[in-house]
Amino acid sequence: MSKVDALRAMREARYEEDKKRTAAAAPRSRPPVAPAAPAAKRAAAPVAAAPAESESDTEELCGHRNMGGRTCTRERGHSAKSHRYS
């Protein structure tokens, strides 16, 4: 038996052991999920008033964060495919 055949046999034996172990373990029971609220109740919820626009001349920014922690400086909802970070 070659080294490759021995490794393959060990891998298959380990796979069979894992398969038996998972089959023997009791399946986890998940808690029931609550049904979604009917559309009528969602529509009846009070709607918060839109915030008044501030007097400042600064635009609202996109705010997307990259992995380095920088935030996007383009306007919110920009149509550009990429973000501009600073």
C-alpha positions, 0 to 999 in steps of 0.5 A: 500500500502506498503512502497516498493509499494509506492517507486515503484509507485514514481519511475515509475511516475518519469520515465514517466515524464522523458520519456515525457520530453525527447520526447518533447525536440527537438533532437540535430542536429549534424554537418555533418562529413567531408568525409575522404581524398582519399587514393591517397592524403594521400599517396602523402603527404610528409613523414618525414625523420626518425630521426637519431639514437643518439650516446647514449647507452640508449634505447628508453623507452615505456613511458606508464604512470600509474594513479600515473604519473609514466612511464614505464621503459621497452623498447619501444614495449616490449612484456611483458604483464605488465609495469615496473614503476619507 
